[in-house]
Every structure is written in structure tokens, then in C-alpha cells.
């Protein structure tokens, strides 16, 4: 079950809700005011790259690949 991020249109409270599937988001209510006018926010996610420098796209590339020579 995914966790979605929401914001209440009535009180502005941001919150997260665990829902069974994307179609069940219409049943979500604000935990702060109980309002049913909520908007699903676009969420970001993080992933871990095994080995190497996670901030470099070419961390595992050889020198010839980075310079473009064959």
C-alpha cells in the first residue's frame, strides 16, 4: 500500500495517508479538520545507488568513456 501526500483545501494542513490504491484517494479526509476537500500532492522519492559516488553519474565509468575516445 503506497503512502500519498495530501494538502487540505479547507485548512491548508499537509499530511500523509496510507491508501490501498490510487482510486481510494477520494475517501481521504484531513486528520486536522476532518475536511473532505483534499488535494493529492506530487511526491518525490530517493533511491540508493550501490557502490561509487551517489552524486556522480559517471562514478563507475572508465576514463575512455568519459572522454568519448574508443
N, CA, C and O atoms as CSV, one atom per row, in Angstrom:
chain,resi,resn,atom,element,x,y,z
A,1,UNK,N,N,0.845,-1.181,0.000
A,1,UNK,CA,C,0.000,0.000,0.000
A,1,UNK,C,C,0.890,1.243,0.000
A,1,UNK,O,O,1.750,1.402,0.866
A,2,UNK,N,N,0.676,2.106,-0.965
A,2,UNK,CA,C,1.518,3.313,-1.045
A,2,UNK,C,C,1.078,4.403,-0.069
A,2,UNK,O,O,-0.083,4.477,0.335
A,3,UNK,N,N,2.033,5.235,0.288
A,3,UNK,CA,C,1.761,6.411,1.112
A,3,UNK,C,C,1.713,7.603,0.171
A,3,UNK,O,O,2.663,7.859,-0.569
A,4,UNK,N,N,0.601,8.332,0.203
A,4,UNK,CA,C,0.447,9.519,-0.625
A,4,UNK,C,C,0.511,10.762,0.251
A,4,UNK,O,O,0.150,10.719,1.427
A,5,UNK,N,N,0.970,11.868,-0.324
A,5,UNK,CA,C,0.991,13.156,0.359
A,5,UNK,C,C,-0.212,13.969,-0.093
A,5,UNK,O,O,-0.552,13.999,-1.276
A,6,UNK,N,N,-0.849,14.625,0.868
A,6,UNK,CA,C,-2.029,15.438,0.594
A,6,UNK,C,C,-1.892,16.801,1.258
A,6,UNK,O,O,-1.058,16.996,2.142
A,7,UNK,N,N,-2.721,17.737,0.819
A,7,UNK,CA,C,-2.878,19.038,1.466
A,7,UNK,C,C,-4.372,19.316,1.528
A,7,UNK,O,O,-5.089,19.120,0.546
A,8,UNK,N,N,-4.831,19.766,2.667
A,8,UNK,CA,C,-6.247,20.061,2.841
A,8,UNK,C,C,-6.563,21.415,2.206
A,8,UNK,O,O,-5.872,22.402,2.459
A,9,UNK,N,N,-7.605,21.456,1.383
A,9,UNK,CA,C,-8.024,22.712,0.755
A,9,UNK,C,C,-8.767,23.612,1.728
A,9,UNK,O,O,-8.891,24.814,1.493
A,10,UNK,N,N,-9.266,23.035,2.829
A,10,UNK,CA,C,-10.051,23.817,3.789
A,10,UNK,C,C,-9.178,24.497,4.843
A,10,UNK,O,O,-9.370,25.678,5.131
A,11,UNK,N,N,-8.203,23.755,5.432
A,11,UNK,CA,C,-7.371,24.345,6.484
A,11,UNK,C,C,-5.905,24.480,6.086
A,11,UNK,O,O,-5.128,25.106,6.806
A,12,UNK,N,N,-5.510,23.895,4.935
A,12,UNK,CA,C,-4.139,24.002,4.454
A,12,UNK,C,C,-3.158,23.020,5.079
A,12,UNK,O,O,-1.964,23.072,4.782
A,13,UNK,N,N,-3.640,22.127,5.938
A,13,UNK,CA,C,-2.779,21.172,6.640
A,13,UNK,C,C,-2.193,20.134,5.681
A,13,UNK,O,O,-2.946,19.447,4.990
A,14,UNK,N,N,-0.842,20.003,5.625
A,14,UNK,CA,C,-0.245,18.940,4.811
A,14,UNK,C,C,-0.176,17.654,5.630
A,14,UNK,O,O,0.102,17.697,6.828
A,15,UNK,N,N,-0.428,16.510,4.992
A,15,UNK,CA,C,-0.378,15.234,5.705
A,15,UNK,C,C,-0.130,14.089,4.738
A,15,UNK,O,O,-0.253,14.248,3.524
A,16,UNK,N,N,0.218,12.938,5.286
A,16,UNK,CA,C,0.433,11.727,4.507
A,16,UNK,C,C,-0.629,10.717,4.886
A,16,UNK,O,O,-1.084,10.681,6.029
A,17,UNK,N,N,-1.025,9.895,3.921
A,17,UNK,CA,C,-2.072,8.895,4.170
A,17,UNK,C,C,-1.706,7.597,3.463
A,17,UNK,O,O,-1.292,7.612,2.303
A,18,UNK,N,N,-1.855,6.497,4.148
A,18,UNK,CA,C,-1.643,5.173,3.578
A,18,UNK,C,C,-2.948,4.729,2.932
A,18,UNK,O,O,-3.962,4.612,3.620
A,19,UNK,N,N,-2.945,4.481,1.628
A,19,UNK,CA,C,-4.162,4.083,0.912
A,19,UNK,C,C,-3.919,2.777,0.158
A,19,UNK,O,O,-2.789,2.470,-0.222
A,20,UNK,N,N,-4.989,2.014,-0.054
A,20,UNK,CA,C,-4.862,0.719,-0.725
A,20,UNK,C,C,-4.437,0.870,-2.179
A,20,UNK,O,O,-3.547,0.153,-2.636
A,21,UNK,N,N,-5.050,1.779,-2.907
A,21,UNK,CA,C,-4.661,2.050,-4.289
A,21,UNK,C,C,-5.047,3.481,-4.643
A,21,UNK,O,O,-5.738,4.158,-3.881
A,22,UNK,N,N,-4.595,3.927,-5.800
A,22,UNK,CA,C,-4.790,5.328,-6.194
A,22,UNK,C,C,-6.255,5.734,-6.285
A,22,UNK,O,O,-6.575,6.906,-6.086
A,23,UNK,N,N,-7.151,4.800,-6.581
A,23,UNK,CA,C,-8.571,5.147,-6.705
A,23,UNK,C,C,-9.223,5.395,-5.340
A,23,UNK,O,O,-10.302,5.984,-5.280
A,24,UNK,N,N,-8.592,4.958,-4.245
A,24,UNK,CA,C,-9.143,5.172,-2.908
A,24,UNK,C,C,-8.844,6.558,-2.345
A,24,UNK,O,O,-9.266,6.859,-1.228
A,25,UNK,N,N,-8.137,7.406,-3.073
A,25,UNK,CA,C,-7.782,8.727,-2.558
A,25,UNK,C,C,-8.998,9.636,-2.415
A,25,UNK,O,O,-8.922,10.648,-1.718
A,26,UNK,N,N,-10.114,9.305,-3.054
A,26,UNK,CA,C,-11.320,10.124,-2.934
A,26,UNK,C,C,-11.955,9.996,-1.551
A,26,UNK,O,O,-12.775,10.834,-1.175
A,27,UNK,N,N,-11.593,8.971,-0.793
A,27,UNK,CA,C,-12.154,8.746,0.542
A,27,UNK,C,C,-11.298,9.356,1.652
A,27,UNK,O,O,-11.645,9.229,2.827
A,28,UNK,N,N,-10.185,10.016,1.308
A,28,UNK,CA,C,-9.263,10.571,2.292
A,28,UNK,C,C,-9.837,11.851,2.886
A,28,UNK,O,O,-10.353,12.704,2.164
A,29,UNK,N,N,-9.743,11.977,4.209
A,29,UNK,CA,C,-10.159,13.200,4.905
A,29,UNK,C,C,-8.977,13.760,5.690
A,29,UNK,O,O,-8.060,13.026,6.060
A,30,UNK,N,N,-9.011,15.043,5.933
A,30,UNK,CA,C,-7.945,15.725,6.665
A,30,UNK,C,C,-7.964,15.303,8.135
A,30,UNK,O,O,-9.015,15.363,8.773
A,31,UNK,N,N,-6.823,14.877,8.683
A,31,UNK,CA,C,-6.782,14.493,10.089
A,31,UNK,C,C,-6.866,15.679,11.048
A,31,UNK,O,O,-7.147,15.500,12.233
A,32,UNK,N,N,-6.624,16.883,10.544
A,32,UNK,CA,C,-6.648,18.074,11.383
A,32,UNK,C,C,-8.061,18.641,11.549
A,32,UNK,O,O,-8.505,18.897,12.669
A,33,UNK,N,N,-8.767,18.835,10.421
A,33,UNK,CA,C,-10.092,19.461,10.498
A,33,UNK,C,C,-11.226,18.520,10.089
A,33,UNK,O,O,-12.397,18.846,10.278
A,34,UNK,N,N,-10.885,17.345,9.525
A,34,UNK,CA,C,-11.912,16.404,9.088
A,34,UNK,C,C,-12.499,16.731,7.735
A,34,UNK,O,O,-13.454,16.089,7.299
A,35,UNK,N,N,-11.937,17.726,7.061
A,35,UNK,CA,C,-12.447,18.135,5.755
A,35,UNK,C,C,-12.212,17.083,4.683
A,35,UNK,O,O,-11.227,16.346,4.721
A,36,UNK,N,N,-13.124,17.025,3.732
A,36,UNK,CA,C,-13.001,16.047,2.652
A,36,UNK,C,C,-12.435,16.654,1.367
A,36,UNK,O,O,-12.223,15.940,0.387
A,37,UNK,N,N,-12.192,17.955,1.365
A,37,UNK,CA,C,-11.638,18.634,0.193
A,37,UNK,C,C,-10.115,18.611,0.299
A,37,UNK,O,O,-9.503,19.584,0.741
A,38,UNK,N,N,-9.508,17.499,-0.108
A,38,UNK,CA,C,-8.059,17.362,-0.047
A,38,UNK,C,C,-7.504,17.203,-1.458
A,38,UNK,O,O,-8.193,16.726,-2.359
A,39,UNK,N,N,-6.259,17.606,-1.634
A,39,UNK,CA,C,-5.603,17.523,-2.933
A,39,UNK,C,C,-4.341,16.682,-2.788
A,39,UNK,O,O,-3.528,16.908,-1.892
A,40,UNK,N,N,-4.188,15.711,-3.679
A,40,UNK,CA,C,-3.002,14.870,-3.671
A,40,UNK,C,C,-1.827,15.667,-4.226
A,40,UNK,O,O,-1.926,16.284,-5.287
A,41,UNK,N,N,-0.721,15.645,-3.500
A,41,UNK,CA,C,0.477,16.359,-3.916
A,41,UNK,C,C,1.382,15.426,-4.714
A,41,UNK,O,O,1.291,14.205,-4.590
A,42,UNK,N,N,2.237,15.997,-5.516
A,42,UNK,CA,C,3.234,15.217,-6.237
A,42,UNK,C,C,4.380,14.943,-5.273
A,42,UNK,O,O,4.969,15.870,-4.718
A,43,UNK,N,N,4.689,13.673,-5.078
A,43,UNK,CA,C,5.721,13.273,-4.134
A,43,UNK,C,C,7.048,13.014,-4.836
A,43,UNK,O,O,7.086,12.643,-6.009
A,44,UNK,N,N,8.125,13.213,-4.102
A,44,UNK,CA,C,9.450,12.858,-4.585
A,44,UNK,C,C,9.904,11.617,-3.852
A,44,UNK,O,O,9.343,11.257,-2.817
A,45,UNK,N,N,10.909,10.970,-4.381
A,45,UNK,CA,C,11.430,9.790,-3.723
A,45,UNK,C,C,12.938,9.773,-3.845
A,45,UNK,O,O,13.516,10.484,-4.666
A,46,UNK,N,N,13.566,8.959,-3.026
A,46,UNK,CA,C,15.015,8.818,-3.056
A,46,UNK,C,C,15.354,7.358,-3.271
A,46,UNK,O,O,14.612,6.466,-2.859
A,47,UNK,N,N,16.470,7.128,-3.914
A,47,UNK,CA,C,16.945,5.759,-4.078
A,47,UNK,C,C,18.438,5.728,-3.822
A,47,UNK,O,O,19.124,6.739,-3.974
A,48,UNK,N,N,18.933,4.584,-3.437
A,48,UNK,CA,C,20.337,4.437,-3.126
A,48,UNK,C,C,21.022,3.679,-4.252
A,48,UNK,O,O,20.539,2.636,-4.693
A,49,UNK,N,N,22.144,4.206,-4.712
A,49,UNK,CA,C,22.938,3.553,-5.735
A,49,UNK,C,C,24.013,2.762,-5.009
A,49,UNK,O,O,24.744,3.320,-4.191
A,50,UNK,N,N,24.121,1.478,-5.295
A,50,UNK,CA,C,25.116,0.678,-4.591
A,50,UNK,C,C,26.505,0.939,-5.160
A,50,UNK,O,O,26.711,0.877,-6.372
A,51,UNK,N,N,27.445,1.229,-4.285
A,51,UNK,CA,C,28.827,1.470,-4.673
A,51,UNK,C,C,29.020,2.800,-5.359
A,51,UNK,O,O,28.071,3.382,-5.884
A,52,UNK,N,N,30.227,3.275,-5.354
A,52,UNK,CA,C,30.558,4.507,-6.064
A,52,UNK,C,C,30.027,5.755,-5.381
A,52,UNK,O,O,29.486,5.695,-4.276
A,53,UNK,N,N,30.185,6.854,-6.034
A,53,UNK,CA,C,29.752,8.151,-5.546
A,53,UNK,C,C,28.303,8.381,-5.993
A,53,UNK,O,O,28.046,8.446,-7.195
A,54,UNK,N,N,27.355,8.504,-5.068
A,54,UNK,CA,C,25.950,8.670,-5.457
A,54,UNK,C,C,25.659,10.002,-6.138
A,54,UNK,O,O,24.583,10.176,-6.712
A,55,UNK,N,N,26.611,10.958,-6.085
A,55,UNK,CA,C,26.384,12.273,-6.676
A,55,UNK,C,C,26.994,12.408,-8.059
A,55,UNK,O,O,26.856,13.455,-8.691
A,56,UNK,N,N,27.664,11.374,-8.541
A,56,UNK,CA,C,28.305,11.428,-9.846
A,56,UNK,C,C,27.665,10.400,-10.769
A,56,UNK,O,O,27.577,9.222,-10.423
A,57,UNK,N,N,27.215,10.843,-11.950
A,57,UNK,CA,C,26.608,9.926,-12.904
A,57,UNK,C,C,27.648,9.006,-13.527
A,57,UNK,O,O,27.309,7.903,-13.955
A,58,UNK,N,N,28.912,9.437,-13.588
A,58,UNK,CA,C,29.975,8.655,-14.213
A,58,UNK,C,C,30.884,7.998,-13.187
A,58,UNK,O,O,32.054,7.747,-13.478
A,59,UNK,N,N,30.381,7.719,-12.008
A,59,UNK,CA,C,31.211,7.200,-10.925
A,59,UNK,C,C,31.900,5.899,-11.300
A,59,UNK,O,O,33.049,5.694,-10.912
A,60,UNK,N,N,31.246,5.017,-12.037
A,60,UNK,CA,C,31.838,3.735,-12.378
A,60,UNK,C,C,32.355,3.665,-13.795
A,60,UNK,O,O,32.775,2.593,-14.229
A,61,UNK,N,N,32.344,4.755,-14.536
A,61,UNK,CA,C,32.764,4.736,-15.940
A,61,UNK,C,C,34.277,4.776,-16.049
A,61,UNK,O,O,34.950,5.356,-15.196
A,62,UNK,N,N,34.803,4.174,-17.073
A,62,UNK,CA,C,36.248,4.206,-17.303
A,62,UNK,C,C,36.629,5.555,-17.912
A,62,UNK,O,O,35.765,6.310,-18.360
A,63,UNK,N,N,37.932,5.850,-17.923
A,63,UNK,CA,C,38.407,7.121,-18.436
A,63,UNK,C,C,38.076,7.274,-19.915
A,63,UNK,O,O,37.756,8.373,-20.368
A,64,UNK,N,N,38.149,6.183,-20.669
A,64,UNK,CA,C,37.856,6.281,-22.103
A,64,UNK,C,C,36.403,6.630,-22.356
A,64,UNK,O,O,36.096,7.297,-23.345
A,65,UNK,N,N,35.507,6.199,-21.493
A,65,UNK,CA,C,34.082,6.523,-21.670
A,65,UNK,C,C,33.818,7.992,-21.383
A,65,UNK,O,O,32.989,8.614,-22.047
A,66,UNK,N,N,34.508,8.546,-20.410
A,66,UNK,CA,C,34.273,9.936,-20.052
A,66,UNK,C,C,34.807,10.898,-21.095
A,66,UNK,O,O,34.243,11.977,-21.281
A,67,UNK,N,N,35.873,10.537,-21.774
A,67,UNK,CA,C,36.452,11.461,-22.763
A,67,UNK,C,C,35.851,11.263,-24.140
A,67,UNK,O,O,36.050,12.094,-25.026
A,68,UNK,N,N,35.120,10.179,-24.335
A,68,UNK,CA,C,34.487,9.944,-25.612
A,68,UNK,C,C,35.369,9.184,-26.575
A,68,UNK,O,O,34.925,8.874,-27.681
A,69,UNK,N,N,36.637,8.860,-26.196
A,69,UNK,CA,C,37.509,8.115,-27.104
A,69,UNK,C,C,37.208,6.627,-27.007
A,69,UNK,O,O,36.692,6.155,-25.994
A,70,UNK,N,N,37.533,5.895,-28.059
A,70,UNK,CA,C,37.239,4.467,-28.114
A,70,UNK,C,C,38.469,3.659,-27.808
A,70,UNK,O,O,38.415,2.429,-27.808
